[in-house]
Every structure is written in C-alpha cells, then in structure tokens.
Amino acid sequence: MSKEMGAILVFGTIIVGAIIMFVLEQRAAARRKEARGGREIDVSNLIAFGSAAGEGTRTEAPKR
C-alpha cells in the first residue's frame, strides 16, 4: 500500500467517524427535544436564570 492510499484511508476513517458522531448527536438532540414536549430552550436563559428557565420560571437569588 502506498503512502497516498494510507493517507486516504486514515482521513476517510476520520471523516466517516465525524459523520457518524454528528448523526448520533442529532438523534440525541431530537430525543431531548421530544422529552421536553417539543419546546426549545434558549441557552442564554439557562446561563442567566439556571435550570428553572427550561420550566419557564426564574430562579430566586441565593439567600446569604
């Protein structure tokens, strides 16, 4: 096997692996969306308000 053929096999394997990972992530994202009842959750809300943003409520400030 020549160097070129080896390089094609290595990079082809990397590309196929990346495509498989992308498809699996898309399927997982679809399952998560279905589990939420089809609602989208804005990530900026999660950063600002915590996990309660997904439920449509704001979290309270921590008591000190």
N, C-alpha and C positions, 0 to 999 in steps of 0.2 A: 504494500500500500504506500502510495506517495505521500509526501508531506501535505500536499494540497487536499488530497482525499481525506486525510486525517483531520485537517482543519475544518473541512466541510462537515464531517461527522460530528465533531465537537460543537461547533456553532449551531448546527442543526438540532442537536440534542438540547442545547441551551434554549433555543427558540421554542421548540416543542414543549419543554418544561415550563417556560414562561406562559405559553398559551394555555396549557392545562391549569396552571395556578390561577390565571385570570378567569377562566371559565368557572372553576370551583368557587372563587370569591364572589362572582356574580350570582351564582346559585345560592350561596350562603346569605348574601345581602337580600335576595328575594325572599328567602325563608324568614329572615329577621323582620322584613317589612310586613310580611303576611302575619307574623306573630303579633305585630303592633296594630293589626286591623287595617293595614294599608296606609297608615299615616306616615308621613315623612317627619323626621325630627331634625330641626335645624341645629347643626353642631355649635354654632355661635351661642345659641340659647343654653346648650349644655355647659359650655365654658362659663357663661355668666351666671347661670342660675342652678347648676348642678343637675342631678338625675331627675329631679322633680319636674324639669322643663319638659320632659317627654310625656308627663301626665297632664301638662297644661297648667301647672301651678308653680308659683315661685317658692323658693326656699326662704326661710327666715334667717336673719343674721344670727351668727352664733352668739350665745349669751356668755359673757365673760365675768 
